[in-house]
């Protein structure tokens, strides 16, 4: 990634964040539009804070309709397949993918 003078290195474009997460730019935009990752709308596109996105993706994932703070929440069985780009992005964020 080429550094632009005066630009905060923590602030990423959609393409830059997609590369870091190993996802397509379209998937990153969908996640931003759905509120799954924090984003700032800038004209037609978004800007993302790498640290803010990593913090969100490191949080445990809850299924729609489940209470996020439910103490009886049990993890899914080990043989339950994990699907979707959000899971892959969370896994990369947890493992500290930097590049």
Long-range contacts (C-beta under 8 A, 24 or more apart in sequence): 10-49, 10-50, 10-51, 11-47, 11-48, 11-49, 11-50, 12-47, 12-48, 12-49, 12-50, 13-45, 13-47, 13-48, 14-45, 14-46, 14-48, 17-48, 17-50, 17-53, 20-50, 20-92, 20-97, 20-98, 20-99, 21-53, 21-88, 21-89, 21-92, 21-93, 21-97, 22-88, 22-89, 22-92, 22-97, 23-85, 23-88, 23-89, 27-85, 31-85, 31-86, 31-89, 36-86, 37-89, 53-93, 54-93, 57-86, 57-89, 57-90, 57-92, 57-93, 57-94, 58-90, 58-93, 58-94, 61-86, 61-87, 61-90
